[in-house]
Amino acid sequence: MTKMIKTRLLVVGGGPGGYVTAIRASQLGIEVTLVEGDRLGGTCLIRGCIPSKAMIHAAAKFESVQSAASDAGTLGIRVSGTPQIDLAETVRWKGGIVDRLSDGVAGLLRRAKVQVIHGWAQFTDAKSCNVRTAEGDVAITAEHVVLANGSEPVELPGLPFGGAVISSTEALSLQALPQRLAVVGAGYIGLELGSAFRKLGVDVTVVEARDRILPQYDAALVKPVARWLDRAGVKLHLGASVTGYDSGQLLAEAQGATLAIEADQVLVTVGRRPRTQGWGLDQMGVDMDGRFVRVDDQCRTSMRNVWAIGDLVGEPMLEHKAAAQGEMVAEIISGKRRRFDPLAIPAVCFTEPEIVTVGLSPEEAAASGEDAITTQFPFFANGRALSMEAGDNGGFVRVVARKHDGCLLGIQAVGSHVSELSGEFALALEMGATLEDIAGVIHAHPTLSEAFFEASLAGLGHAIHI
């Protein structure tokens, strides 16, 4: 017998957009039902951001031990013997982190008194869906619906997932290291994971259809990453189009020549697409914007009281964007006046070294008609960077500011651990800070944040330490 549920708010998807929506709505006194067919936490927590950063951390630690085991050692530290890695044990450690966080999300939802239904929602119209659960079928009708269905990896024609051809999901769960790994796609996912596998001793080759790596970032930010890849022995084939995989070889065409790249595994990282198929979106009557669901600045779809957030509604496909949109939608449903209009959404690339961008790059500022100045401060002149071996990788903090009033338009950085500066960068832009505002803040010494302070001083014409 089908169980019937009527609820004020139905949230589809238990990822960062969905569970934040549900918790915030419940805090505001709204009755909420959340449907999730997989584990709570979504792609970012279960098979994306969190597990990949755990594996990147483990790879960096293994590389450090290897350096200490060399004849020269590192920083006066020497380790006898040859370091070994048990990838299955590393994956179990990573899985423990994921379990802890997923269980934490479940606990937060219970505490907020959100009704959670475990199963895949199949919509029959804009406000009704059926869910097949382990306990039986459930039919749900709602006054408001929030779609937070997330995204999924993109397959390449002629290179479908399966066997030796894997997505980032499978790459993060391998039980043994391949000897040779081919990475298709030199965007942030491909280079993050490719760099980690190289640190673990895998022979890594990267194939990219465009003529440069990390095409979403400008050349100055990418240069330190390219230098690390070269020094680490990662082989790059740019301007190459993959045609297939056969008998242990990845086949590609580049400049009229055929490439045959030996590879035990092929990691395909050519992007993600919104998850719009298989759950009845076509029955809901919402307008589309290309492959994404069309929404306004309040995340309203074309159907009354149907909302969509996160990866489903467009770039950037980032956890923190989805969470911010979910919180906003919950507050609008409760009667508050909100709209989604951030000045900037920070983006972080966890390559070696890391890249952070917030706001406009110098090229984007010029293209938008801004008369801007650009200044930067190198980490080779920063005491904290030097004290943790992070001063000689070409890293820097760069500030883009309007010339006539010093208002910050964009902030970028490349270097070790610069991801931790993203919050200060975003806060500065969101608060409308100027170069003088940043120069007037006393930054703790010794920290990487002093490079932001010095770059701002340089914009005013009086940097101290360079």
C-alpha positions as a printed NumPy array, in Angstrom:
array([[  0.   ,   0.   ,   0.   ],
       [  1.336,   3.417,  -0.968],
       [  2.022,   5.806,   1.889],
       [  0.7  ,   9.349,   1.32 ],
       [  2.581,  12.451,   2.541],
       [  1.456,  16.056,   2.261],
       [  4.055,  18.616,   3.189],
       [  4.566,  22.335,   2.895],
       [  8.088,  22.005,   1.472],
       [  9.545,  19.093,  -0.486],
       [ 13.3  ,  19.186,  -1.048],
       [ 14.714,  16.787,  -3.632],
       [ 18.39 ,  16.061,  -3.036],
       [ 20.314,  15.692,   0.212],
       [ 23.48 ,  17.443,  -0.922],
       [ 24.74 ,  20.789,   0.397],
       [ 22.04 ,  22.731,  -1.419],
       [ 19.21 ,  20.444,  -0.369],
       [ 20.064,  19.736,   3.251],
       [ 20.883,  23.398,   3.959],
       [ 17.507,  24.365,   2.453],
       [ 15.735,  21.802,   4.624],
       [ 17.475,  22.743,   7.874],
       [ 17.04 ,  26.486,   7.395],
       [ 13.373,  26.072,   6.426],
       [ 12.719,  23.946,   9.504],
       [ 14.413,  26.566,  11.687],
       [ 11.893,  29.052,  10.274],
       [  8.926,  26.853,  11.224],
       [  8.279,  25.264,   7.847],
       [  7.265,  21.599,   7.618],
       [  9.904,  19.907,   5.432],
       [ 10.253,  16.544,   3.707],
       [ 13.586,  15.737,   2.057],
       [ 14.052,  12.932,  -0.494],
       [ 17.482,  11.467,  -1.22 ],
       [ 18.204,   8.307,  -3.192],
       [ 21.859,   8.052,  -2.186],
       [ 23.702,   8.847,   1.025],
       [ 23.114,  12.203,   2.661],
       [ 25.745,  14.789,   1.843],
       [ 25.634,  14.842,  -1.931],
       [ 28.398,  14.679,  -4.514],
       [ 30.718,  17.109,  -2.737],
       [ 30.775,  15.185,   0.513],
       [ 30.416,  11.591,  -0.742],
       [ 32.393,  11.452,  -3.976],
       [ 33.805,  14.902,  -4.715],
       [ 35.308,  17.746,  -2.71 ],
       [ 35.866,  16.047,   0.647],
       [ 37.206,  12.644,  -0.463],
       [ 39.379,  14.202,  -3.177],
       [ 40.967,  16.631,  -0.714],
       [ 41.572,  13.768,   1.707],
       [ 43.368,  11.83 ,  -1.026],
       [ 45.334,  14.924,  -2.068],
       [ 46.45 ,  15.329,   1.551],
       [ 47.492,  11.68 ,   1.799],
       [ 49.441,  11.96 ,  -1.459],
       [ 51.279,  15.061,  -0.215],
       [ 52.207,  13.294,   3.012],
       [ 53.499,  10.267,   1.092],
       [ 55.586,  12.559,  -1.125],
       [ 57.103,  14.188,   1.966],
       [ 58.051,  10.803,   3.41 ],
       [ 59.598,   9.837,   0.086],
       [ 61.7  ,  13.   ,   0.148],
       [ 62.904,  12.176,   3.639],
       [ 63.822,   8.669,   2.476],
       [ 66.077,   9.941,  -0.307],
       [ 69.838,  10.103,   0.121],
       [ 69.719,  13.875,   0.683],
       [ 66.693,  13.789,   3.007],
       [ 64.626,  16.908,   3.541],
       [ 65.079,  19.701,   6.103],
       [ 67.618,  17.525,   7.862],
       [ 65.079,  14.715,   8.183],
       [ 66.076,  11.267,   6.953],
       [ 64.055,   8.083,   6.912],
       [ 65.609,   4.675,   6.373],
       [ 63.946,   2.197,   4.072],
       [ 61.593,   2.625,   1.144],
       [ 58.185,   4.195,   1.916],
       [ 55.188,   2.083,   0.953],
       [ 51.547,   2.975,   0.531],
       [ 48.57 ,   0.669,   1.032],
       [ 45.993,   2.433,  -1.132],
       [ 43.152,   0.291,   0.199],
       [ 43.976,   1.475,   3.731],
       [ 44.172,   5.082,   2.53 ],
       [ 40.768,   4.71 ,   0.893],
       [ 39.359,   3.273,   4.136],
       [ 40.689,   6.312,   6.017],
       [ 39.086,   8.591,   3.422],
       [ 35.858,   6.633,   3.755],
       [ 35.872,   7.168,   7.504],
       [ 35.913,  10.933,   6.978],
       [ 33.025,  10.676,   4.524],
       [ 31.053,   8.455,   6.924],
       [ 31.574,  10.866,   9.796],
       [ 30.389,  13.861,   7.787],
       [ 27.449,  12.034,   6.186],
       [ 26.304,  10.816,   9.607],
       [ 26.675,  14.384,  10.823],
       [ 24.318,  15.641,   8.111],
       [ 21.786,  12.973,   9.102],
       [ 22.058,  14.094,  12.72 ],
       [ 21.549,  17.738,  11.803],
       [ 18.421,  16.866,   9.823],
       [ 17.033,  14.791,  12.706],
       [ 17.67 ,  17.608,  15.149],
       [ 15.882,  20.018,  12.793],
       [ 12.937,  17.552,  12.643],
       [ 13.181,  17.209,   8.856],
       [ 11.382,  14.127,   7.541],
       [ 13.89 ,  12.239,   5.37 ],
       [ 12.699,   9.733,   2.762],
       [ 15.399,   7.459,   1.332],
       [ 14.627,   6.693,  -2.296],
       [ 14.577,   8.198,  -5.791],
       [ 11.856,  10.767,  -6.49 ],
       [  9.903,  10.408,  -9.745],
       [  7.727,  13.436, -10.498],
       [  4.328,  13.103, -12.103],
       [  3.633,  16.85 , -12.092],
       [  5.231,  19.977, -10.648],
       [  4.154,  19.348,  -7.049],
       [  3.813,  15.558,  -6.847],
       [  6.27 ,  12.708,  -6.871],
       [  6.436,   9.01 ,  -6.116],
       [  9.332,   7.525,  -4.187],
       [ 10.179,   3.837,  -4.109],
       [ 11.761,   3.06 ,  -0.762],
       [ 12.932,  -0.103,   0.973],
       [  9.724,   0.004,   3.065],
       [  7.399,   0.525,   0.086],
       [  6.133,   3.272,  -2.203],
       [  5.562,   6.807,  -0.949],
       [  3.502,   9.464,  -2.759],
       [  4.371,  13.044,  -1.813],
       [  2.526,  16.25 ,  -2.624],
       [  3.829,  19.651,  -1.581],
       [  3.002,  23.343,  -1.596],
       [  6.607,  24.233,  -2.454],
       [  9.255,  22.107,  -4.204],
       [ 12.994,  22.782,  -4.179],
       [ 14.991,  20.903,  -6.796],
       [ 18.558,  20.262,  -5.672],
       [ 19.393,  17.259,  -7.859],
       [ 23.05 ,  18.141,  -8.43 ],
       [ 25.231,  17.014, -11.313],
       [ 27.051,  14.016, -12.755],
       [ 30.29 ,  13.383, -14.704],
       [ 30.246,  13.839, -18.478],
       [ 31.119,  10.845, -20.67 ],
       [ 32.965,  11.193, -23.947],
       [ 31.611,   9.642, -27.163],
       [ 33.64 ,   6.534, -27.861],
       [ 34.988,   6.472, -24.303],
       [ 32.095,   5.384, -22.053],
       [ 32.637,   4.753, -18.373],
       [ 33.287,   1.144, -17.466],
       [ 36.225,  -1.194, -16.949],
       [ 39.493,   0.711, -17.224],
       [ 37.702,   3.968, -18.104],
       [ 36.681,   5.693, -14.882],
       [ 35.291,   8.945, -13.567],
       [ 36.504,  10.809, -10.485],
       [ 34.075,   8.735,  -8.406],
       [ 35.865,   5.462,  -9.186],
       [ 39.298,   7.104,  -9.029],
       [ 38.685,   7.977,  -5.379],
       [ 37.835,   4.374,  -4.519],
       [ 40.612,   2.442,  -6.259],
       [ 42.013,  -0.341,  -4.106],
       [ 45.402,  -0.419,  -5.832],
       [ 47.486,   2.104,  -7.729],
       [ 47.676,   1.773, -11.507],
       [ 51.163,   1.815, -12.934],
       [ 50.148,   4.177, -15.734],
       [ 47.227,   6.604, -15.568],
       [ 45.936,   8.691, -18.457],
       [ 43.865,  11.713, -17.471],
       [ 41.517,  13.108, -20.122],
       [ 40.882,  16.757, -19.372],
       [ 43.251,  19.326, -17.862],
       [ 40.66 ,  21.214, -15.855],
       [ 40.757,  21.451, -12.092],
       [ 39.394,  17.938, -11.377],
       [ 41.801,  16.244, -13.762],
       [ 44.86 ,  18.113, -12.524],
       [ 43.955,  17.806,  -8.847],
       [ 43.633,  14.033,  -9.071],
       [ 46.39 ,  13.609, -11.643],
       [ 48.831,  15.494,  -9.409],
       [ 47.84 ,  13.395,  -6.398],
       [ 48.407,  10.13 ,  -8.276],
       [ 51.774,  11.401,  -9.499],
       [ 52.824,  12.09 ,  -5.9  ],
       [ 51.889,   8.495,  -5.126],
       [ 54.332,   7.296,  -7.772],
       [ 51.975,   6.694, -10.693],
       [ 53.145,   7.459, -14.242],
       [ 50.62 ,  10.167, -15.246],
       [ 49.822,  11.498, -18.715],
       [ 47.299,  14.307, -19.252],
       [ 45.458,  14.766, -22.552],
       [ 43.621,  18.04 , -23.162],
       [ 41.674,  19.146, -26.248],
       [ 42.495,  22.816, -25.73 ],
       [ 45.922,  24.349, -26.146],
       [ 46.477,  25.001, -22.425],
       [ 45.829,  23.559, -19.003],
       [ 43.288,  25.064, -16.576],
       [ 41.657,  27.187, -19.292],
       [ 39.371,  28.903, -16.756],
       [ 42.392,  30.661, -15.187],
       [ 44.745,  33.238, -16.695],
       [ 48.3  ,  32.407, -17.708],
       [ 50.   ,  34.004, -14.687],
       [ 48.009,  31.859, -12.241],
       [ 48.542,  28.694, -14.257],
       [ 52.309,  29.087, -14.733],
       [ 53.35 ,  27.768, -11.267],
       [ 51.084,  24.733, -11.718],
       [ 52.533,  24.005, -15.166],
       [ 56.031,  24.269, -13.727],
       [ 55.22 ,  21.749, -10.98 ],
       [ 53.736,  19.31 , -13.498],
       [ 56.877,  19.553, -15.612],
       [ 59.217,  19.041, -12.643],
       [ 57.117,  16.135, -11.371],
       [ 57.332,  14.359, -14.712],
       [ 53.638,  14.593, -15.658],
       [ 53.413,  14.302, -19.434],
       [ 51.077,  16.739, -21.212],
       [ 49.467,  16.416, -24.641],
       [ 47.632,  19.646, -25.467],
       [ 45.405,  20.225, -28.474],
       [ 44.698,  16.496, -28.546],
       [ 41.297,  14.902, -29.199],
       [ 40.676,  11.469, -27.688],
       [ 39.246,   8.875, -30.067],
       [ 39.06 ,   5.748, -27.912],
       [ 40.726,   3.185, -25.671],
       [ 41.852,  -0.197, -26.903],
       [ 44.199,  -2.923, -25.674],
       [ 45.661,  -0.821, -22.885],
       [ 46.192,   2.249, -25.047],
       [ 44.395,   5.609, -25.024],
       [ 44.131,   6.79 , -28.617],
       [ 44.104,  10.463, -29.556],
       [ 44.699,  12.793, -32.509],
       [ 46.991,  15.823, -32.209],
       [ 48.179,  18.037, -35.069],
       [ 47.379,  15.366, -37.621],
       [ 49.287,  12.656, -35.778],
       [ 47.9  ,   9.68 , -33.877],
       [ 48.904,   9.236, -30.253],
       [ 48.869,   5.846, -28.553],
       [ 49.314,   6.359, -24.802],
       [ 49.95 ,   3.303, -22.637],
       [ 47.477,   3.382, -19.735],
       [ 46.214,   0.838, -17.237],
       [ 43.392,   3.221, -16.289],
       [ 41.853,   6.216, -18.032],
       [ 40.399,   8.935, -15.833],
       [ 37.896,  11.061, -17.766],
       [ 37.409,  14.552, -16.292],
       [ 35.901,  16.641, -19.07 ],
       [ 33.283,  18.346, -16.928],
       [ 29.977,  17.768, -15.192],
       [ 26.401,  18.19 , -16.342],
       [ 23.242,  18.91 , -14.365],
       [ 21.313,  15.79 , -13.394],
       [ 18.133,  16.467, -15.373],
       [ 17.297,  12.969, -16.618],
       [ 15.503,  10.045, -15.008],
       [ 13.372,  11.757, -12.339],
       [ 10.529,  13.375, -14.267],
       [ 11.737,  16.912, -14.865],
       [  9.936,  16.821, -18.198],
       [  6.647,  16.338, -16.3  ],
       [  7.089,  19.513, -14.252],
       [  6.656,  22.134, -16.976],
       [  9.64 ,  24.275, -15.998],
       [ 11.546,  26.321, -18.564],
       [ 15.115,  25.37 , -19.416],
       [ 18.142,  27.542, -20.158],
       [ 20.141,  25.25 , -22.405],
       [ 21.027,  22.217, -20.296],
       [ 20.187,  24.013, -17.028],
       [ 16.889,  24.81 , -15.316],
       [ 16.053,  28.479, -15.819],
       [ 15.674,  30.493, -12.609],
       [ 15.498,  34.158, -11.63 ],
       [ 17.556,  35.949,  -8.972],
       [ 15.469,  34.253,  -6.261],
       [ 15.931,  30.764,  -7.771],
       [ 12.266,  30.626,  -8.828],
       [ 11.533,  28.482, -11.862],
       [  8.8  ,  29.26 , -14.394],
       [  6.395,  27.08 , -12.365],
       [  4.823,  28.749,  -9.331],
       [  6.369,  27.639,  -6.016],
       [  8.92 ,  25.385,  -7.725],
       [ 12.506,  26.406,  -7.03 ],
       [ 15.852,  25.093,  -8.278],
       [ 19.327,  25.584,  -6.856],
       [ 22.97 ,  24.52 ,  -7.168],
       [ 24.435,  22.632, -10.109],
       [ 20.983,  22.264, -11.646],
       [ 20.788,  25.995, -12.448],
       [ 24.209,  26.743, -13.932],
       [ 27.791,  27.679, -13.296],
       [ 29.653,  27.876, -11.082],
       [ 28.993,  24.316,  -9.928],
       [ 30.232,  24.851,  -6.396],
       [ 29.057,  23.578,  -3.011],
       [ 29.088,  26.992,  -1.38 ],
       [ 26.937,  28.503,  -4.137],
       [ 24.336,  25.76 ,  -3.732],
       [ 24.261,  26.159,   0.053],
       [ 23.866,  29.936,  -0.182],
       [ 21.016,  29.58 ,  -2.679],
       [ 19.305,  26.968,  -0.508],
       [ 19.41 ,  29.15 ,   2.58 ],
       [ 18.016,  32.069,   0.583],
       [ 15.125,  30.022,  -0.87 ],
       [ 14.129,  28.774,   2.577],
       [ 13.985,  32.33 ,   3.858],
       [ 11.943,  33.548,   0.877],
       [  9.405,  30.753,   1.41 ],
       [  9.131,  31.841,   5.05 ],
       [  8.295,  35.388,   3.967],
       [ 11.67 ,  37.124,   4.064],
       [ 12.845,  39.373,   1.232],
       [ 15.993,  37.965,  -0.355],
       [ 17.665,  37.622,  -3.736],
       [ 20.823,  35.912,  -4.923],
       [ 23.205,  38.641,  -5.984],
       [ 26.686,  38.019,  -4.554],
       [ 29.439,  40.358,  -5.662],
       [ 31.738,  37.37 ,  -6.07 ],
       [ 31.8  ,  33.625,  -5.463],
       [ 35.265,  32.327,  -4.536],
       [ 36.677,  29.401,  -6.493],
       [ 39.579,  27.22 ,  -5.38 ],
       [ 41.677,  24.808,  -7.434],
       [ 43.54 ,  22.32 ,  -5.204],
       [ 46.398,  21.685,  -7.601],
       [ 50.094,  21.939,  -6.738],
       [ 50.242,  24.79 ,  -5.901],
       [ 46.669,  25.867,  -5.125],
       [ 44.812,  28.638,  -6.97 ],
       [ 42.173,  30.991,  -5.549],
       [ 40.105,  33.477,  -7.537],
       [ 37.481,  35.93 ,  -6.335],
       [ 35.963,  38.63 ,  -8.504],
       [ 37.439,  40.013, -11.731],
       [ 40.795,  39.117, -13.234],
       [ 42.817,  41.931, -14.844],
       [ 41.555,  40.869, -18.27 ],
       [ 37.939,  40.697, -17.103],
       [ 38.186,  44.119, -15.471],
       [ 39.508,  45.619, -18.7  ],
       [ 36.815,  43.88 , -20.771],
       [ 34.105,  45.3  , -18.493],
       [ 35.377,  48.835, -19.107],
       [ 37.006,  49.35 , -15.708],
       [ 40.09 ,  51.565, -15.494],
       [ 41.914,  49.265, -13.111],
       [ 45.335,  48.825, -11.58 ],
       [ 46.863,  45.43 , -10.866],
       [ 49.514,  44.751,  -8.246],
       [ 50.899,  41.588,  -6.724],
       [ 53.182,  40.402,  -3.952],
       [ 55.31 ,  37.255,  -4.303],
       [ 55.449,  34.572,  -1.654],
       [ 59.247,  34.436,  -1.957],
       [ 59.185,  37.641,   0.097],
       [ 56.776,  36.243,   2.736],
       [ 58.311,  34.797,   5.88 ],
       [ 55.558,  32.284,   6.573],
       [ 55.718,  30.905,   3.028],
       [ 59.491,  30.467,   3.236],
       [ 59.27 ,  28.812,   6.649],
       [ 57.044,  26.038,   5.28 ],
       [ 58.811,  25.526,   1.934],
       [ 56.146,  27.469,   0.034],
       [ 58.149,  30.458,  -1.116],
       [ 59.901,  29.14 ,  -4.185],
       [ 57.051,  27.764,  -6.299],
       [ 56.24 ,  31.012,  -8.106],
       [ 53.255,  31.849,  -5.927],
       [ 51.813,  35.307,  -5.31 ],
       [ 48.757,  37.297,  -4.269],
       [ 47.333,  39.663,  -6.885],
       [ 44.913,  42.532,  -6.364],
       [ 42.808,  44.223,  -9.057],
       [ 41.395,  47.617,  -8.012],
       [ 39.577,  50.525,  -9.627],
       [ 42.133,  53.249, -10.266],
       [ 40.179,  56.338,  -9.229],
       [ 38.865,  55.143,  -5.862],
       [ 40.881,  52.018,  -5.028],
       [ 37.78 ,  49.8  ,  -4.751],
       [ 38.72 ,  46.131,  -5.004],
       [ 37.411,  44.415,  -8.131],
       [ 39.17 ,  41.083,  -7.859],
       [ 41.732,  39.128,  -5.851],
       [ 43.682,  36.09 ,  -7.009],
       [ 46.406,  33.948,  -5.498],
       [ 48.491,  30.937,  -6.402],
       [ 50.632,  29.134,  -3.84 ],
       [ 50.703,  26.508,  -1.134],
       [ 47.703,  26.625,   1.232],
       [ 46.226,  29.764,  -0.392],
       [ 42.781,  28.137,  -0.253],
       [ 42.676,  29.307,   3.369],
       [ 42.83 ,  32.931,   2.169],
       [ 39.636,  32.606,   0.108],
       [ 37.401,  33.72 ,   2.986],
       [ 39.29 ,  36.964,   3.55 ],
       [ 39.343,  37.67 ,  -0.178],
       [ 35.586,  37.094,  -0.553],
       [ 34.789,  39.146,   2.553],
       [ 36.853,  42.066,   1.256],
       [ 34.968,  42.136,  -2.053],
       [ 31.542,  41.564,  -0.52 ],
       [ 32.086,  44.418,   1.96 ],
       [ 33.22 ,  46.788,  -0.807],
       [ 36.725,  47.171,   0.594],
       [ 39.316,  49.496,  -0.928],
       [ 43.093,  49.224,  -1.075],
       [ 43.269,  51.617,   1.88 ],
       [ 40.875,  49.428,   3.898],
       [ 43.129,  46.393,   3.489],
       [ 46.271,  48.436,   4.115],
       [ 44.692,  49.736,   7.311],
       [ 44.094,  46.244,   8.744],
       [ 46.919,  44.854,  10.892],
       [ 47.628,  41.362,   9.586],
       [ 49.193,  38.819,  11.934],
       [ 52.832,  37.887,  11.414],
       [ 54.   ,  35.442,  10.202],
       [ 51.051,  34.467,   7.993],
       [ 50.347,  34.111,   4.289],
       [ 47.681,  36.801,   4.656],
       [ 50.428,  39.421,   4.881],
       [ 50.886,  38.981,   1.122],
       [ 47.355,  40.368,   0.611],
       [ 48.251,  43.322,   2.825],
       [ 51.488,  43.934,   0.901],
       [ 49.806,  43.644,  -2.501],
       [ 47.328,  46.287,  -1.369],
       [ 50.16 ,  48.511,  -0.17 ],
       [ 51.76 ,  48.096,  -3.591],
       [ 48.535,  49.325,  -5.166],
       [ 48.856,  52.46 ,  -3.059],
       [ 52.462,  52.843,  -4.18 ],
       [ 54.295,  51.944,  -0.99 ],
       [ 54.822,  48.223,  -0.483],
       [ 57.252,  47.646,   2.404],
       [ 58.809,  44.235,   1.861],
       [ 59.62 ,  44.304,  -1.845]])
